[in-house]
Amino acid sequence: MTRTRTGNRSYKSIIFVAFIIHCAAGFENRPQHCIIDCAIIGGGPGGLATAIAISKSSPSSSIAIFERDGFQPKGASIQISSSGWKSLANLDSSVVPKLEDTGVPVTAVDLRSWTNVKEKDEKNSRLKKYIKKPLTKLKSKITQFLFSKVVSRTHLWHDVRVVLRQHVEELYTSEDSKSKAALINLNLNLDYIQSLSTGTSSSSSSQDDDEARFELIFKNAESGEEMKVRTKYVFACDGTNSKVRSILPNEPDTLLSENKSVWRGMAPNIPTSTATFYRGQQDSDTAGRSALIFPGGKSAGSSWTVISDVEDGRANTEEESRRRVLKVVETMGTNSENYKRMKQVIDDSNIIIENKLQVRDFDKPWESSYDGLIYIGDSAHPVRPTGEGTALAFEDANVLGQVVIKYGLGVKALRQYENKRYEPVKTISEKVRTGAQNFYKQPNALMVGGGTE
C-alpha cells in the first residue's frame, strides 16, 4: 500500500510538472508585456528629438522608442532651416556640432527651366532684348541669392537620425538617468492601439496621471512575435500616414491630396556641390513639374527629387518606379542636357521611392481626441519638401520640452503644446504655399506644403 501511495504521488507530480511546462509554453506564445511612461512611435529625427526633450524636461520618466525598420540606411538628403537649428540648440546644444558634422556645403544654386525652349515669336523682339531679358536675369540672380540663403548645407536623413540616436542613448545610459525601459525597439510595426480611458479627451480629463491610458501591440517584422505595451502617454512621430491616427477611432483624417506624385533617390557615385532646380514653364504642359538635384551628404553622392502631376496607380518594384519617373523627365527633351543629367542620377540609384504628396487640412480638428496623445512632425503637419519638415519637427520637440518644464509631464502640458503649435505651423504652411505658387507661377494650383505617403 505504501508503494502504491508513493506511486500515486509520483504520478501526480509528473502531471503537475507537465501542466506547468504546458502553461509556460503557452505563456511564451503570448505578447510580451511592458509598462512605460512615454511611448514614442517612430524613430526618425522627430521621434528622437522628442526623446531628447523628455529626457531634459522630465528625466525621471521612462520612455521607449518603437521604430518599424531595422535602422538600416534609407531616405534622401534634407535641409535644416535656421529655426530648426535654433530649436535643436535649445533642446541640447551639445548635439548641434555633431549634426553639423554630417552636412556638406551647397556651394552654388542653379535654377533652370524644365526644357530651356525659347519662344520663337519673341526671338527678335527689342522689348525682350533690352528690357525683358535683363529683368529676367536680375530676377534669376535675386532668386538664386534667396535660395542660397535657405539652402546652405544638406544632410543625409539617415545620418541625422544616427547622430540623434547615439545622443539619446548617451542621455539614457548616463548615471543621472532613471529610465529602466528598453530604449530603442527596432523592426516593430504598430499593429493595434486602444485607449484604456472611459472616453476621449472631453470625458477622461479627470483620469489619474499615474494610470496607463493606452495599450499598444507591436509585431516584429522579422519574427512575427508580438509585444504588448501599456503607457501613460503616446507621442506619435510616425510620419504623414500615421498608423496611430489611422487605427484609433475618433481621430479624423487630416490629409488632403495635392494631386502630385513624387520620386526620390540617391545617386552615390555622382557627387555634386551645387543645388540644381528644374521647373516647368508657365502656360505649358510642363507647368507644375519640378526636379531637384542636391548634395547627398558626406560621401553620399547626390540626392534627387522629381515632382509631377499625379500618376495613376503606384509602382510595385524599383524598376517600375524607375520607368515611371523617367517617363516624366523625358518631357525635358531626350536630347537636352537637363534630361541627360536627370537620367544619369536616376540610373545610378539603387533605391527609388515613389509616393503621393499630401497636405494638412487645417479645417479639421488640430487637437488629438485623446488625453495623453499628441502628434509631432509629419504625423501632425506634413510639409512639402522645402527644408521645413525636419525643422518643424525639431520646433515641435522644443516646444514640448518647454511646456513640460513649466507644467510637468501631464495632460495639461500636452494640450498647451497643441495650442502653441497651431498658429506657427499654419503660418509656415501658408508661406510654403505662397512660395510654391510664385516658384511655379500657378496661382490656381494647390501648392500647400505636403508630406508623402
Secondary structure as UniProt FT lines:
FT   HELIX           2..28
FT   STRAND          32..41
FT   HELIX           45..57
FT   TURN            59..60
FT   STRAND          63..66
FT   STRAND          77..78
FT   HELIX           82..91
FT   HELIX           93..95
FT   HELIX           96..100
FT   TURN            101..102
FT   STRAND          104..105
FT   STRAND          108..113
FT   HELIX           120..122
FT   TURN            123..124
FT   HELIX           126..127
FT   HELIX           128..132
FT   HELIX           133..150
FT   STRAND          153..156
FT   HELIX           157..172
FT   TURN            175..176
FT   STRAND          184..185
FT   STRAND          188..195
FT   TURN            201..203
FT   TURN            205..206
FT   TURN            209..210
FT   STRAND          214..220
FT   TURN            221..223
FT   STRAND          226..236
FT   HELIX           243..247
FT   TURN            249..250
FT   STRAND          255..267
FT   TURN            268..269
FT   STRAND          274..279
FT   TURN            282..283
FT   TURN            285..288
FT   STRAND          290..295
FT   TURN            298..299
FT   STRAND          302..309
FT   HELIX           318..329
FT   HELIX           330..332
FT   TURN            334..335
FT   HELIX           337..347
FT   STRAND          352..360
FT   TURN            362..363
FT   TURN            371..372
FT   STRAND          373..375
FT   HELIX           377..379
FT   HELIX           389..407
FT   HELIX           411..440
FT   TURN            443..444
FT   STRAND          450..452
//
